[in-house]
């Protein structure tokens, strides 16, 4: 009987440890959308503009990084005048759409700790290395600093056109792709 209790205790302890280790990133709050002033939201690459009164969830965290972190690949222009807004957070520079660069959701961006580091993106049966140059802000949005776009979800790898081309995705399918990435 003691052995049964020990085994049961071990199973409960293991299950509790797994559950604690598998905690997910929870929303940190939210913001209400504000209508962009005329001409103030760049809709390049089918970017969304904030909707007056709509509630947008915000996050300070992202899912845990693993050897194959699941994410959504989105498209962004890091060039001057592109839908990315201002210059990149990592170096206050603009980057060509022909260069494989990405912005990561706030939690993955880690306050800039991943700046100028390369990640490997796997999707569409291919992989590509891309340099982290920016943050896809999951904590704020719907203001001039964020081009009147909503906050990013917490699982975004926002990529230049060069990344989409390297993954062999046809241009008419650019914008939203399930991927994995690793450091």
C-alpha positions as a printed Julia matrix, in Angstrom:
183×3 Matrix{Float64}:
   0.0    0.0     0.0
   2.86   2.43    0.76
   4.26   1.87   -2.71
   0.88   2.75   -4.24
   0.75   6.01   -2.24
   4.3    6.85   -3.3
   3.49   6.22   -6.96
   0.29   8.27   -6.7
   2.21  11.09   -4.95
   4.87  10.98   -7.71
   2.22  11.15  -10.46
   0.49  14.12   -8.8
   3.83  15.89   -8.23
   4.89  15.28  -11.84
   1.55  16.47  -13.22
   1.76  19.61  -11.08
   5.3   20.3   -12.3
   4.25  19.87  -15.92
   1.28  22.16  -15.41
   3.46  24.84  -13.77
   6.08  24.51  -16.53
   3.42  24.8   -19.21
   1.85  28.02  -17.94
   0.85  30.22  -20.8
   1.28  33.9   -21.38
  -1.82  35.72  -20.19
  -3.1   39.11  -21.37
  -1.74  42.08  -19.43
  -4.62  44.41  -20.27
  -6.14  46.13  -23.2
  -6.77  49.38  -24.98
  -9.73  50.91  -26.77
  -9.22  51.76  -30.4
  -9.15  55.33  -31.6
 -10.06  56.3   -35.12
  -6.92  57.3   -37.03
  -6.79  60.85  -38.36
  -7.27  60.95  -42.16
  -4.24  59.51  -43.97
  -2.49  58.5   -40.73
  -2.77  54.69  -40.95
  -0.63  53.06  -43.64
  -2.61  50.11  -45.07
   0.34  48.7   -47.05
   0.49  44.88  -46.87
  -3.18  44.87  -45.81
  -2.26  46.3   -42.39
  -5.16  46.81  -40.01
  -6.07  50.24  -38.72
  -7.57  50.69  -35.27
 -11.35  50.79  -35.05
 -12.96  53.43  -32.83
 -14.11  51.84  -29.56
 -12.91  48.3   -30.35
 -11.15  46.53  -27.45
  -7.63  45.26  -28.24
  -5.89  42.81  -25.89
  -2.33  43.67  -24.84
   0.52  41.41  -23.67
   3.85  41.97  -21.95
   4.83  38.33  -22.52
   5.01  35.81  -25.34
   4.87  31.99  -25.33
   8.06  30.26  -24.16
  10.84  29.99  -26.74
  11.69  26.38  -27.62
  13.66  24.62  -30.34
  10.56  25.01  -32.54
   8.53  27.95  -31.22
   5.12  28.18  -32.89
   4.25  31.6   -34.29
   2.3   33.53  -36.92
   4.39  35.03  -39.7
   3.07  38.39  -40.84
   4.43  40.84  -43.39
   5.89  44.27  -42.75
   7.82  46.87  -44.67
  10.83  48.12  -42.73
  11.62  50.71  -45.42
  11.1   54.45  -44.94
   7.45  55.21  -45.62
   6.48  51.53  -45.19
   3.7   50.21  -42.98
   6.22  49.55  -40.19
   6.03  53.21  -39.24
   9.27  54.71  -37.95
  12.78  53.34  -38.0
  13.53  49.99  -36.35
  13.89  49.87  -32.57
  17.25  48.05  -32.58
  19.26  50.58  -34.56
  16.98  53.53  -35.39
  17.46  52.64  -39.08
  15.23  51.63  -41.96
  15.86  48.29  -43.7
  15.27  47.26  -47.29
  12.37  44.93  -48.08
  15.02  42.85  -49.91
  16.84  42.09  -46.63
  15.63  39.2   -44.42
  14.71  41.08  -41.24
  11.98  40.64  -38.63
  10.21  42.25  -35.71
   9.24  40.03  -32.78
   6.29  40.38  -30.41
   7.18  42.23  -27.19
   7.86  39.15  -25.04
  10.16  37.58  -27.63
  11.87  40.9   -28.37
  12.99  40.88  -24.71
  13.62  44.61  -24.42
  16.09  44.45  -27.3
  18.1   41.45  -26.08
  17.57  39.75  -29.46
  18.55  42.82  -31.51
  20.8   41.99  -34.46
  20.69  38.29  -33.64
  19.56  35.83  -36.26
  16.62  33.49  -35.89
  15.77  30.55  -38.12
  12.23  30.57  -39.49
  10.67  27.31  -40.74
   7.57  27.41  -42.89
   6.14  26.24  -46.19
   8.65  23.34  -46.18
  11.65  25.7   -46.17
  13.76  27.66  -43.73
  15.46  31.07  -43.73
  17.67  33.0   -41.33
  16.55  36.54  -40.56
  17.95  39.27  -38.34
  15.86  40.76  -35.54
  15.73  44.54  -36.01
  12.46  45.61  -34.4
   9.7   44.99  -31.88
   6.13  44.24  -32.87
   4.63  46.04  -29.87
   2.14  43.86  -28.0
   1.65  46.41  -25.21
   0.44  49.49  -27.08
  -1.12  50.65  -30.32
  -3.8   52.82  -31.91
  -1.62  55.93  -31.67
   0.72  57.92  -33.91
   3.81  56.06  -32.61
   2.25  52.79  -33.83
   0.89  54.16  -37.12
  -2.65  53.84  -35.68
  -2.38  50.06  -35.92
  -3.6   47.72  -33.15
  -1.18  46.09  -30.71
   0.52  42.97  -32.06
  -0.64  39.61  -30.76
   1.96  37.94  -28.53
   3.01  35.29  -31.09
   4.1   37.32  -34.11
   7.19  37.2   -36.28
   6.67  40.23  -38.54
   8.86  39.69  -41.6
  10.16  41.58  -44.61
   9.26  40.55  -48.14
  12.7   38.89  -48.44
  11.7   36.36  -45.75
   8.45  35.5   -47.56
  10.34  35.08  -50.83
  12.97  32.83  -49.21
  10.2   30.62  -47.81
   8.82  30.24  -51.33
   5.36  31.57  -50.46
   3.53  32.9   -53.51
   2.94  36.65  -53.24
  -0.84  36.28  -53.26
  -0.51  34.24  -50.02
   1.72  36.7   -48.13
   0.42  38.02  -44.84
  -0.37  35.17  -42.46
   1.46  31.84  -42.19
   1.85  29.31  -39.38
   5.59  28.86  -38.75
   8.09  27.75  -36.16
  11.24  29.65  -35.27
  14.34  29.08  -33.19
  17.45  30.96  -32.12
